[in-house]
């Protein structure tokens, strides 16, 4: 439930960081002082974070962050918090703020990335019926609960599947392509990767889907936005008659926006399960088509797990 005194901030910046560990220590210091919880990844290529705190403390956090010249001019995305969106504070140093694991082909968004398209420009493109193709770079389980109408949603289980996406949309290499993701950080690399693969007219949605939704709630983007915190999904004015539920229960195909984790302790796959189906299974949810438990993708029926 939304708590008006709390706010969630989402942001990233690709910028060269020579001292990631020192930045991590400073981030821990600031966040603990302000009582913020959430996640932050720092790498030599930049910073990627989402935190929750009181509105006053989030504002102070931004002021502290911007004292570092490297972290100025960041597009901060703000949304209503709940007070318990994150269980703890986690700030880590890693090799990348978004992992592609493409080896020598790893993309530096400061050198190559798609043209940034503002939400207002995308809105005009849609209203003008311009020819372009939206490619959703999020994972499959994120697509299910919300997406742009008529967008292309490749089967992505992990962002490392990006090379597979290229194969699926290779027929669009000479068309106008717009990549979209939650807050923009994945599209910085995804759009750059498409360019290296011969795509000639590549854009990315500036600020991500969340920025478009905040400006044009319940327009063009249908359903809710999957988010990586305790809220699970977020929407704007979901009691609006224009709000359309596009998610479907993986068990019965009825419309639902209710995400669950598989009750099999060695699976925990994330999927949509409606309340009726949960009730039928005495409050537990198992993968409807069996759990994928082997490295080779072998499916095992929930019945075989003695649950």
C-alpha positions in Angstrom: 0.0 0.0 0.0 1.3 3.5 -0.9 2.6 5.6 1.9 2.6 9.3 1.0 5.7 10.1 3.1 7.9 7.6 1.3 9.4 7.8 -2.2 11.3 5.4 -4.4 14.1 6.8 -6.6 15.4 4.9 -9.7 18.5 6.1 -11.6 21.7 5.2 -13.4 24.6 6.9 -15.2 27.2 5.4 -17.4 30.4 7.3 -16.5 34.0 6.3 -15.9 34.6 5.5 -12.3 38.3 4.9 -11.4 37.5 4.2 -7.7 34.4 2.0 -7.5 35.2 0.7 -4.0 35.6 4.3 -2.6 32.3 5.3 -4.2 30.7 2.2 -2.6 31.9 3.3 0.8 30.6 6.8 0.3 27.2 5.5 -0.9 26.9 3.2 2.2 27.7 6.2 4.4 25.1 8.5 2.8 22.4 5.8 2.7 22.9 4.7 6.3 22.8 8.3 7.5 19.5 8.9 5.7 17.9 5.5 6.5 17.6 4.5 2.9 17.0 0.9 1.8 17.4 -0.6 -1.7 20.0 -1.7 -4.2 23.0 -0.1 -5.8 25.6 -1.5 -8.2 28.8 0.5 -8.9 31.3 -0.5 -11.5 34.1 1.2 -13.5 31.4 2.0 -16.1 29.1 3.8 -13.7 26.3 3.5 -11.2 22.8 1.9 -11.2 20.5 2.2 -8.2 17.1 2.2 -6.7 16.4 3.3 -3.1 13.4 4.0 -0.9 13.2 6.6 1.9 11.2 9.5 3.1 10.6 12.2 0.5 12.8 14.6 2.6 15.7 12.1 2.8 15.5 11.1 -0.9 15.8 14.8 -1.7 18.8 15.1 0.6 20.3 12.0 -1.0 20.2 13.6 -4.5 21.9 16.7 -3.1 24.7 14.5 -1.6 25.1 12.4 -4.7 25.4 15.5 -7.0 28.3 16.8 -4.9 30.3 14.3 -6.9 30.8 15.9 -10.4 30.6 12.5 -12.0 27.0 12.0 -10.9 25.5 15.3 -12.0 22.9 15.5 -14.8 21.3 12.3 -13.9 17.7 11.6 -14.9 16.1 10.6 -11.6 12.8 8.7 -11.8 10.6 9.1 -8.7 7.5 7.1 -7.7 5.3 6.6 -4.6 6.8 4.3 -2.0 5.3 2.0 0.6 7.8 2.2 3.4 8.8 -1.4 3.0 9.7 -1.8 -0.7 13.1 -3.2 0.1 14.1 -5.4 3.0 17.6 -4.0 3.5 20.4 -1.8 2.0 22.7 -3.6 -0.6 25.5 -1.7 -2.3 28.0 -3.7 -4.3 30.9 -3.3 -6.7 30.7 -5.4 -9.8 32.3 -5.5 -13.3 29.2 -4.1 -15.0 26.1 -2.2 -13.9 24.2 -4.2 -16.5 25.8 -7.5 -17.4 25.9 -8.6 -21.0 28.8 -11.0 -20.7 29.7 -10.5 -24.4 33.4 -10.6 -23.8 35.3 -8.4 -26.3 31.9 -7.2 -27.7 30.8 -5.5 -24.4 29.2 -2.1 -25.2 30.3 1.2 -23.8 27.2 3.5 -24.0 29.4 6.6 -23.8 30.8 5.6 -27.2 27.9 3.9 -28.9 24.2 3.9 -28.1 20.9 4.6 -29.7 19.4 8.1 -30.1 17.5 9.2 -27.0 13.8 9.7 -27.7 11.9 11.7 -25.1 8.5 10.4 -24.0 6.8 13.4 -25.6 8.4 12.6 -28.9 7.4 8.9 -28.7 3.8 10.1 -27.9 3.8 12.2 -31.1 5.2 9.3 -33.2 2.4 7.1 -32.0 -0.3 9.7 -32.6 1.1 10.6 -36.0 1.1 6.8 -36.9 4.7 7.0 -37.9 6.3 3.7 -39.0 8.6 2.4 -36.3 9.0 -0.7 -34.3 9.1 -0.9 -30.5 11.4 -3.7 -29.2 10.9 -4.5 -25.5 14.2 -5.5 -24.0 12.8 -6.7 -20.7 12.5 -10.3 -19.6 9.6 -12.4 -20.6 8.0 -12.4 -17.2 8.1 -8.6 -17.2 6.3 -8.4 -20.6 3.4 -10.4 -19.4 1.9 -7.9 -17.0 2.3 -4.8 -19.2 3.7 -3.6 -22.5 3.3 -1.1 -25.3 0.6 -1.9 -27.7 1.9 -3.7 -30.8 5.4 -3.9 -29.5 7.8 -6.7 -30.3 8.5 -8.8 -27.2 11.3 -11.3 -27.9 11.6 -14.3 -25.6 14.2 -13.1 -23.2 14.9 -15.1 -20.0 18.0 -12.9 -19.1 19.5 -9.8 -20.5 22.4 -12.0 -21.6 20.1 -13.4 -24.3 20.5 -10.2 -26.3 22.3 -11.9 -29.2 19.2 -14.1 -29.7 17.1 -11.0 -30.0 19.1 -9.8 -32.9 18.3 -13.0 -34.7 14.6 -12.6 -34.1 14.4 -9.0 -35.4 17.1 -9.2 -38.1 14.4 -8.2 -40.7 14.2 -4.8 -39.1 17.9 -3.8 -39.7 16.9 -1.0 -42.1 13.8 0.1 -40.2 13.4 2.6 -37.4 13.7 0.6 -34.2 13.0 1.9 -30.6 14.2 -0.1 -27.7 12.4 0.2 -24.3 13.0 -1.1 -20.8 12.0 -0.2 -17.3 14.2 2.8 -16.5 16.5 3.0 -19.5 19.7 1.4 -18.2 19.4 -1.8 -20.3 18.5 0.1 -23.4 21.7 2.1 -23.3 23.6 -1.1 -24.0 20.9 -2.9 -26.0 20.5 -0.1 -28.5 24.3 0.2 -28.9 24.5 -3.6 -29.4 21.9 -3.4 -32.2 24.0 -0.7 -33.9 27.1 -2.9 -33.8 25.0 -5.7 -35.5 24.1 -3.5 -38.5 20.9 -1.8 -37.4 20.8 1.5 -39.1 18.2 3.6 -37.3 18.1 2.9 -33.6 16.5 4.8 -30.8 15.9 4.3 -27.1 13.2 5.6 -24.9 14.7 8.2 -22.6 14.0 7.5 -19.0 12.5 4.2 -19.8 8.9 3.0 -19.6 8.4 4.4 -16.1 9.0 8.0 -17.5 6.4 7.4 -20.3 3.8 6.1 -17.9 4.2 9.0 -15.6 3.5 11.5 -18.4 0.9 9.4 -20.2 -0.8 7.1 -17.7 -2.9 4.4 -19.3 -2.0 5.5 -22.8 -0.2 3.3 -25.2 1.5 1.3 -22.5 -1.1 -1.2 -21.4 -1.3 -2.9 -18.0 1.2 -2.4 -15.2 5.0 -2.0 -15.1 7.0 -4.8 -13.4 9.4 -3.4 -10.8 12.2 -5.1 -8.8 11.0 -4.4 -5.3 8.3 -5.5 -2.9 5.6 -3.7 -4.9 6.2 -6.2 -7.8 4.1 -4.0 -10.2 3.3 -0.4 -10.4 0.8 1.6 -12.4 -0.6 5.2 -12.5 -4.3 5.7 -11.8 -5.1 2.0 -12.1 -8.7 2.8 -11.1 -9.0 4.7 -14.3 -11.4 3.2 -16.8 -8.6 3.3 -19.4 -6.5 0.9 -17.3 -6.4 -2.4 -19.1 -5.4 -5.7 -17.4 -3.3 -7.5 -20.0 -1.6 -10.1 -17.7 -3.0 -13.6 -17.8 -2.8 -16.4 -15.2 -0.3 -19.0 -16.3 -2.6 -21.8 -15.0 -6.0 -20.9 -16.4 -5.4 -17.9 -18.8 -7.8 -15.6 -16.9 -6.7 -12.0 -16.7 -4.7 -11.3 -13.6 -1.8 -9.1 -12.4 -0.9 -11.3 -9.4 2.7 -12.5 -9.4 3.8 -15.5 -7.3 6.9 -17.6 -6.8 6.8 -21.3 -7.4 6.4 -23.1 -4.1 9.0 -25.6 -5.1 12.0 -24.5 -3.0 14.5 -25.5 -5.7 12.6 -23.6 -8.4 11.0 -20.3 -7.3 10.2 -19.4 -10.8 8.2 -16.1 -11.0 4.9 -16.2 -12.8 1.3 -14.9 -12.8 -1.3 -16.9 -10.8 -4.8 -15.7 -10.1 -6.4 -16.0 -6.7 -8.8 -18.7 -7.9 -6.0 -21.0 -9.0 -4.0 -20.3 -5.8 -7.1 -21.3 -3.7 -7.5 -24.5 -5.7 -4.0 -25.5 -4.7 -4.6 -24.7 -1.0 -2.7 -21.4 -1.1 0.4 -22.7 -3.0 1.4 -22.1 -6.5 3.6 -24.4 -8.7 4.8 -24.0 -12.2 1.7 -25.0 -14.3 3.9 -26.7 -17.0 6.4 -28.2 -14.6 9.6 -26.7 -13.1 12.7 -26.3 -15.2 15.3 -27.8 -12.8 18.1 -29.1 -14.9 20.9 -27.3 -16.7 19.6 -28.9 -19.9 16.2 -27.3 -19.5 14.5 -30.6 -18.6 11.1 -30.0 -17.1 10.0 -31.8 -14.0 6.4 -32.0 -12.9 5.5 -30.4 -9.6 4.1 -33.8 -8.6 7.5 -35.3 -8.9 8.9 -33.0 -6.3 6.5 -34.3 -3.6 4.8 -30.9 -3.1 
